[in-house]
């Protein structure tokens, strides 16, 4: 069932319609907010859009590293069967 969830990221509120668990979306928003704030502390005076892009790149890098690690572990498991 679709529901409306309001999340806050980097001081901006976003109203989302979703079938996901609202708590899950809050966790996602908290992660993005945390990364944006970390970027903002490291690089002063960047527009929020640039902060968002840098945070997204960091999150994407972490995702790809985890995916690569998972695929390598899955290959090891397959080889050891």
Secondary structure by P-SEA (a helix, b strand, c coil): cbbbbbbbcccbbbbbbccccaaaaaaaaaaaaaaaaaaaaacccccaaaaaaaaaaaaaaaaaaaaaaaaaaaaaaaaac
